[in-house]
Amino acid sequence: MWPSTSRAARWLSGWVELLFPPRCLVCGKEIEGLTPLCSGCAAEIRRWEAVCQVCGVGIEPGLDLCPDCAVEARAFAWARSIGPYEGVLRALVFLVKYEGERSVARFLAREMAELAEEAQVVTWVPPDPVRLRERGFHGAEILGQEVAKALRLPGRPLLRKIAPSPPQVGRSREERVRAMHGLFSATKRGHGEKVLVVDDVFTTGATASEAARALLDVGFGEVGVLTCAHTVGKE
């Protein structure tokens, strides 16, 4: 008699794990459990001791704001990131952004959810239509869906991109801000709901501010931002 479907699945899974044990997606070391990272790589993710109360970048303990937020108004109320865009964290962002690795997105989302302030609905920075067609998935949406699950909140596509944006790598802060101005619109009107916007990386805050502004303009309430990482210096 053949084993039941569930027993056969467990039997097959056991053989697969024996022949192909799970390995860390960053360094390749054999690991146990459901995490995509070994303990060594997980420990290498750097966290800041103190962060800007607005944009979430690392600052000296005792200060409240970074130099940019001290002089520049932001449309979003707050933003937080796991840590600086470097090393292991940068590698994880690449796996989500360019390969759509769901297990990594789930791991990052749990870390991001720990940083979230009060919200009623989760959304994400919308995809560039051209890049979405090329990749077939959108990393920010995958992250947003996983953050919504972690926070037990509804995840909704509340934003659309009006036109493709030019590549931002290598551009100055002023050029990034100008390129993003007016690039998003809301897909529905709000009624004062607090929104959490998810993206992969926070660089100048231009994307986050434009996303927040589009939501505020149609009646949504306070907008917070969660990203995997925050760039430091030139990118």
Secondary structure, 3 states (H helix, E strand, C coil): CCCCHHHHHHHHHHHHHHHCCCECCCCCCECCCCCCCCHHHHHHCCCCCCECCCCCCECCCCCCCCHHHHHCCCCCCEEEEEEECCHHHHHHHHHHHHHCCHHHHHHHHHHHHCCCCCCCEEEECCCCHHHHHHHCCCHHHHHHHHHHHHHCCCECCCEEECCCCCCCCCCCHHHHHHHHCCCEEECCCCCCCCEEEEEEEECCCHHHHHHHHHHHCCCCCCEEEEEEEECCCCC
